[in-house]
């Protein structure tokens, strides 16, 4: 039993429509929605685990695997796409050995794609954690990844 999870969930006991806000709080604190979190939610809110998973899987914002230490986001919006974002994504997938939505075996990197980062003039854009990197290409992407790997 996880007291931290119960502390998040218990204020929502008996409240209709609490699933999404509870999922958001848990993910903000834990980084993802664990099996244990769903069990605690089910018990505390009196909702079946299936119903919780049904809500959580409906929204793309929720993840069920622990994220890596670093997150790489590749913009695939129109401006980035026409400027070569797919080759940047392919380079990251090849270098990391994962596909979008996955985390490397060592837990260092999670790779994600997004439809727009709002930095269209800089496209293609890669965000490493919170830092935006514009006008990316496969060579710049390799260099960015090598630097991030060295820094840990």
Secondary structure as UniProt FT lines:
FT   HELIX           3..10
FT   TURN            11..14
FT   TURN            16..17
FT   HELIX           18..30
FT   HELIX           35..45
FT   HELIX           49..58
FT   TURN            60..61
FT   STRAND          70..75
FT   HELIX           78..82
FT   TURN            83..84
FT   HELIX           85..96
FT   TURN            100..101
FT   TURN            105..106
FT   STRAND          109..114
FT   HELIX           120..122
FT   STRAND          126..128
FT   TURN            129..130
FT   STRAND          131..133
FT   HELIX           138..151
//
